[in-house]
Structure formats: structure tokens, C-alpha cells
Amino acid sequence: MKNQTALITGASSGIGRALAFEFASHGWNLVLVARRGALLDQLATDLRAIHKVEVSTIAFDLTASNAARALHDEISSRNLSIDCLVNNAGRGHFGEFIEQSWQTDEETIHLNISVLTSLCHVFAPDMVKRRNGFILNIASIAGFVPGPKLAVYHASKAYVLSLSQALHAELSPYKVSVTASCPGPTESEFFEKAGTQKLKALSYLKLMPAETVAHQAYQAMMHRRPIVVHGLMNRLMAESPRLMPKSWVAPLLKTFMK
């Protein structure tokens, strides 16, 4: 995709980092956003050396007030045009809902929902005007089911999944596609940051490499598919709740979240 530019949030590690390499391998120029500037700069150096693409970095805290508009303004000031928005930045925290601080949950809701929505708001109109563009939202198989002990995270990903499907339908006539990538457990910093190291169920799961998720997400996006669920087991997990009474789903999942 020579002369096209992708903006990737949360690009310093995990799926975001893998997506940066995936896009660069197909010739995309990149704008990488994350809080950890040193990691971004090293990533940019590696991408330029390996794939010979143009890479801009913006060390930026997306949880700041009016972050989406400020980021859009910063990118505009650099005379950059975004052909693909990748909403990868997100967070989650493991634990009983009533034991979490409201501030922690509020910050999760803000980043996973409000910031993602605002970024779609500020970048989609430019794509519509050009009659071409892509939005790739990193959701999760968590979006298909309620998640005891990760209640807010699961709920936020359900929002991302629903929003992405709606926007795909709205924007497709303008040649702008919206794809929701729904990975399951993936090799990344998520589990460490979420505090799930002691979760017994993880010992029975094989984590999918972030590079595999990135490759499949990119292919789905380029084929303008509204949803991609990564891996057969994850597809079964996403579909199986439809085969049982809804009242069983959350209690069943609760038994695994120990």
C-alpha cells in the first residue's frame, strides 16, 4: 500500500507492535502512538531498517482530556493523511467488580470506549471525503460473552464489537470499511497488566502469537470484512453461548475465572 498511511494506537508492544510490522511488510507508512516514547522510537528505527517505510512516532497519553482531537490536530500539523485507523490501545483489570476502584473502571471505560469512539469520529470524515479508508478496531472474543471478574473489560469489548458492525454498515457506501478483530488469549502484556497471572484457566490455554493475530486482522481488513475471530477454538468459544440458555453463560464463565 505504497503512499498510504496507517495510524496505530498502543503500538509499543503486543498486538499493536505486531500490527506495525504487518502493515509495514505491505508497504504502509506508519504513525505510531503510545505513551512509551523510547519503545516507539526503537520500533520505528527497526521498521525503517527492515521495511524501508516512513514512520512517525507520537508519544501520547490517550487518556488525557480531549485526546482524540488533540491527536488529530497533531497529525494534521505534520501534514499527514491517515488512510487507516487502527484502534488497538485498551486495558482491563481482573478482580471482583465491587473490589475495583471506580476510578480504575472509569479509566478503562474511557480508553476502551470513549477514546476509541472519538478517534473514529475525528478520522472517519476525512476517509469519507476521499471515498476510501479502513478502520480496524481491536475487540476481543470477550465481547461475545459477559465476563465475571473482568466485567468492565468484557462489556467494553461488546461495545467495540457492536459499534464496529454499525459503522461498517454506515460507512461501506462511502468505500470506508470497519473491521472488528476479535482475538482470544494472545501473547502480550495484557495479562500482566490486568493482574491475571494467578488465573488457573490460563495454564490450560495456548496463547496465540501476536503476529498471527496481526496477520489475520490485516487480511480481514483488506478484504473489508466486518468481523474476524482468530482461531478455531476462539470461534467455538464465541459461538457456543448461543447454544445454551443465556442464564447459564455468566455463571459458567465464572467457574473458569478462578
C-alpha positions as CSV (number, residue, x, y, z in Angstrom):
1,M,0.0,0.0,0.0
2,K,2.6,2.5,-1.1
3,N,1.9,6.1,-0.2
4,Q,-0.8,5.1,2.3
5,T,-0.5,5.7,6.0
6,A,-1.9,3.8,9.0
7,L,-2.2,5.2,12.4
8,I,-1.8,2.5,15.1
9,T,-2.5,3.3,18.8
10,G,-1.0,1.2,21.6
11,A,1.8,0.4,19.2
12,S,4.7,-0.1,21.6
13,S,4.1,-3.8,22.4
14,G,1.9,-6.8,21.9
15,I,-0.7,-6.8,19.1
16,G,0.0,-3.2,18.4
17,R,3.7,-3.8,17.7
18,A,2.9,-6.9,15.6
19,L,0.4,-4.8,13.6
20,A,3.1,-2.2,12.9
21,F,5.3,-4.9,11.4
22,E,2.4,-6.4,9.5
23,F,1.4,-3.1,7.9
24,A,5.0,-2.2,7.2
25,S,5.6,-5.5,5.4
26,H,2.9,-4.5,3.0
27,G,4.4,-1.1,2.3
28,W,2.3,1.1,4.6
29,N,3.8,4.2,6.1
30,L,3.0,4.5,9.8
31,V,2.1,6.8,12.6
32,L,2.7,5.0,15.9
33,V,1.1,6.2,19.1
34,A,1.8,5.1,22.7
35,R,2.8,6.5,26.0
36,R,6.3,4.9,26.0
37,G,8.2,7.1,23.6
38,A,11.5,5.2,23.9
39,L,9.9,2.0,22.8
40,L,8.2,3.7,19.9
41,D,11.4,5.2,18.7
42,Q,13.2,1.9,18.7
43,L,10.3,0.3,16.9
44,A,10.4,3.0,14.3
45,T,14.1,2.5,13.8
46,D,13.6,-1.2,13.3
47,L,10.7,-0.7,10.9
48,R,12.6,1.8,8.7
49,A,15.6,-0.5,8.5
50,I,13.7,-3.7,7.7
51,H,10.8,-2.5,5.5
52,K,12.0,0.9,4.2
53,V,8.8,2.7,5.1
54,E,8.2,6.1,6.6
55,V,7.5,6.0,10.3
56,S,6.4,8.9,12.6
57,T,6.1,8.4,16.3
58,I,3.9,10.4,18.8
59,A,4.5,9.7,22.5
60,F,1.0,10.5,23.7
61,D,-1.4,9.7,26.6
62,L,-4.8,8.8,25.0
63,T,-6.4,9.0,28.4
64,A,-5.8,12.8,28.5
65,S,-8.7,15.2,28.1
66,N,-9.8,15.7,24.5
67,A,-7.1,13.3,23.4
68,A,-8.7,12.3,20.1
69,R,-9.0,15.8,18.8
70,A,-5.5,16.7,20.1
71,L,-4.0,13.7,18.3
72,H,-5.9,14.6,15.1
73,D,-4.6,18.1,15.3
74,E,-1.0,17.0,15.9
75,I,-1.2,14.7,12.9
76,S,-2.7,17.4,10.7
77,S,0.1,19.8,11.8
78,R,2.6,17.3,10.4
79,N,0.8,17.3,7.1
80,L,-0.1,13.6,7.4
81,S,-3.2,12.0,6.0
82,I,-4.5,8.8,7.6
83,D,-5.8,6.1,5.3
84,C,-6.3,3.5,8.1
85,L,-7.1,4.0,11.7
86,V,-6.1,1.1,14.0
87,N,-7.7,1.4,17.4
88,N,-5.5,-1.1,19.4
89,A,-5.0,0.8,22.7
90,G,-7.0,-0.7,25.5
91,R,-6.9,-2.1,29.0
92,G,-8.6,-4.4,31.5
93,H,-8.3,-5.3,35.2
94,F,-9.0,-8.6,36.8
95,G,-10.9,-8.9,40.1
96,E,-14.3,-8.7,41.7
97,F,-16.3,-5.7,40.5
98,I,-17.1,-4.3,43.9
99,E,-13.4,-4.6,44.9
100,Q,-12.2,-2.5,42.0
101,S,-11.9,1.2,42.5
102,W,-14.4,3.2,40.4
103,Q,-11.5,5.3,39.1
104,T,-9.9,2.2,37.6
105,D,-13.1,1.1,35.9
106,E,-13.8,4.7,34.8
107,E,-10.4,4.9,33.1
108,T,-11.0,1.5,31.4
109,I,-14.3,2.7,30.1
110,H,-12.8,6.0,28.9
111,L,-9.9,4.4,27.0
112,N,-11.7,1.3,25.6
113,I,-14.9,3.1,24.7
114,S,-14.8,6.9,24.7
115,V,-11.4,7.4,23.2
116,L,-11.9,4.7,20.5
117,T,-15.3,6.3,19.6
118,S,-13.8,9.7,19.5
119,L,-10.9,8.6,17.2
120,C,-13.4,7.1,14.8
121,H,-15.3,10.4,14.9
122,V,-12.4,12.6,14.0
123,F,-10.7,10.4,11.4
124,A,-13.7,8.8,9.6
125,P,-14.9,12.0,7.9
126,D,-11.6,12.5,6.1
127,M,-11.9,9.0,4.8
128,V,-15.5,9.5,3.7
129,K,-14.4,12.6,1.8
130,R,-11.8,10.7,-0.1
131,R,-14.2,7.8,-0.6
132,N,-11.6,5.3,0.7
133,G,-10.4,4.2,4.0
134,F,-10.1,1.5,6.7
135,I,-10.8,1.3,10.4
136,L,-9.5,-1.7,12.3
137,N,-10.8,-1.9,15.9
138,I,-9.2,-4.5,18.2
139,A,-12.1,-6.0,20.1
140,S,-12.0,-9.5,21.6
141,I,-13.9,-12.7,22.0
142,A,-14.7,-11.2,25.4
143,G,-17.1,-9.0,23.5
144,F,-19.4,-12.1,22.8
145,V,-19.9,-13.0,26.5
146,P,-20.2,-11.5,29.9
147,G,-17.1,-11.8,32.0
148,P,-17.2,-12.2,35.7
149,K,-14.0,-10.8,37.3
150,L,-13.3,-8.9,34.0
151,A,-16.8,-7.4,33.9
152,V,-16.0,-3.9,32.6
153,Y,-13.4,-5.2,30.1
154,H,-15.9,-7.7,28.6
155,A,-18.6,-5.1,28.5
156,S,-16.3,-2.6,26.8
157,K,-15.4,-5.1,24.1
158,A,-19.0,-5.8,23.5
159,Y,-19.4,-2.1,22.8
160,V,-16.5,-2.1,20.4
161,L,-17.9,-5.1,18.6
162,S,-21.4,-3.5,18.3
163,L,-20.1,-0.1,17.3
164,S,-17.8,-1.6,14.6
165,Q,-20.6,-3.6,13.0
166,A,-22.9,-0.5,12.9
167,L,-20.2,1.8,11.5
168,H,-19.3,-0.8,8.9
169,A,-22.9,-0.7,7.6
170,E,-23.0,3.1,7.7
171,L,-19.6,3.8,6.1
172,S,-19.5,1.0,3.5
173,P,-21.4,3.0,0.8
174,Y,-18.5,5.6,1.1
175,K,-15.9,2.8,0.5
176,V,-14.8,3.0,4.1
177,S,-14.8,-0.3,5.9
178,V,-14.7,-1.0,9.6
179,T,-13.4,-4.4,10.9
180,A,-13.6,-5.7,14.4
181,S,-10.7,-8.0,15.2
182,C,-11.7,-10.5,18.0
183,P,-8.6,-12.3,19.3
184,G,-8.7,-14.7,22.3
185,P,-5.8,-15.1,24.7
186,T,-2.8,-13.7,23.0
187,E,0.9,-13.3,23.7
188,S,1.1,-9.8,25.0
189,E,1.5,-7.7,28.2
190,F,-2.3,-7.7,28.7
191,F,-2.4,-10.5,31.3
192,E,0.4,-9.0,33.4
193,K,-1.1,-5.5,33.3
194,A,-4.6,-6.9,34.0
195,G,-3.4,-8.8,37.1
196,T,-4.4,-12.3,35.8
197,Q,-1.1,-14.1,36.5
198,K,-2.8,-16.3,39.1
199,L,-5.8,-17.2,36.9
200,K,-5.7,-21.0,36.8
201,A,-7.5,-21.2,33.4
202,L,-4.5,-19.6,31.7
203,S,-2.4,-22.6,32.4
204,Y,-4.7,-24.7,30.2
205,L,-4.7,-22.2,27.3
206,K,-2.3,-21.9,24.4
207,L,-1.7,-18.2,23.8
208,M,-1.9,-17.2,20.1
209,P,1.2,-15.3,18.9
210,A,0.5,-11.6,18.4
211,E,2.0,-11.9,14.9
212,T,-0.7,-14.4,13.9
213,V,-3.4,-12.1,15.2
214,A,-1.9,-9.2,13.4
215,H,-1.7,-11.1,10.1
216,Q,-5.2,-12.4,10.2
217,A,-6.6,-9.0,11.3
218,Y,-4.8,-7.3,8.4
219,Q,-6.1,-9.8,5.8
220,A,-9.7,-9.4,7.1
221,M,-9.4,-5.7,7.0
222,M,-8.1,-5.7,3.4
223,H,-11.0,-7.9,2.4
224,R,-13.3,-5.4,4.1
225,R,-14.8,-8.0,6.4
226,P,-16.8,-6.6,9.4
227,I,-15.6,-9.2,11.9
228,V,-12.8,-11.7,12.2
229,V,-12.5,-14.1,15.2
230,H,-9.0,-15.5,15.4
231,G,-8.6,-19.3,15.6
232,L,-11.0,-22.3,15.5
233,M,-11.1,-22.6,19.3
234,N,-11.9,-18.9,19.7
235,R,-14.6,-19.2,17.1
236,L,-16.2,-22.0,19.0
237,M,-16.0,-20.0,22.2
238,A,-17.6,-17.1,20.6
239,E,-20.5,-19.1,19.1
240,S,-21.1,-21.7,21.8
241,P,-23.0,-19.3,24.2
242,R,-25.8,-19.2,21.5
243,L,-26.4,-22.9,22.0
244,M,-27.2,-22.6,25.7
245,P,-29.7,-20.6,27.8
246,K,-28.4,-17.1,28.4
247,S,-28.8,-17.5,32.1
248,W,-26.1,-20.2,32.1
249,V,-23.4,-18.2,30.3
250,A,-22.1,-15.9,33.1
251,P,-22.2,-18.5,35.9
252,L,-20.4,-21.0,33.7
253,L,-17.6,-18.5,32.8
254,K,-17.3,-17.6,36.5
255,T,-16.2,-21.1,37.2
256,F,-13.2,-20.6,34.9
257,M,-12.2,-17.2,36.3
258,K,-10.6,-18.6,39.5
